[in-house]
Amino acid sequence: MQGETAIIGNGDSVLAFKAGGVDAYPADDALKARETLRRLAMTYKVIFITDDLADPLDDLISRMNEQPYPVIVPIPSEGGSTGYAVKKLKEHMERALGVDILFNKEER
């Protein structure tokens, strides 16, 4: 096994992670990111992916999240957040807790 943690992202988004010892895989578009994510899912336990690439892969990420590994964590890219990561975090928290702790609204 190469490492336990990887990142998929575009441009300079992956450089800081690479400097921190995370295996970095550049992807400039959703198609490349999809291929890379499928391949890395067999090897890594934690995969960070920039949210600009994660958003179009939501179907694949949702299916992968049904298994314990890999844990797929969307993060903002160098250009900032698209809102995908926050939206998914909110959904997971509401499902787990039944309460929206981020915006203090109870689920109905």
Stockholm file with secondary structure:
# STOCKHOLM 1.0

chainA/1-108         MQGETAIIGNGDSVLAFKAGGVDAYPADDALKARETLRRLAMTYKVIFITDDLADPLDDLISRMNEQPYPVIVPIPSEGGSTGYAVKKLKEHMERALGVDILFNKEER
#=GR chainA/1-108 SS CCCSEEEEESGGGGHHHHHTTCEEEECSSHHHHHHHHHHHTTTCSEEEEEHHHHGGGHHHHHHHTTSSSCEEEEECBTTBCCSHHHHHHHHHHHHHHSEETTTTEECC
#=GC SS_cons         CCCSEEEEESGGGGHHHHHTTCEEEECSSHHHHHHHHHHHTTTCSEEEEEHHHHGGGHHHHHHHTTSSSCEEEEECBTTBCCSHHHHHHHHHHHHHHSEETTTTEECC
//
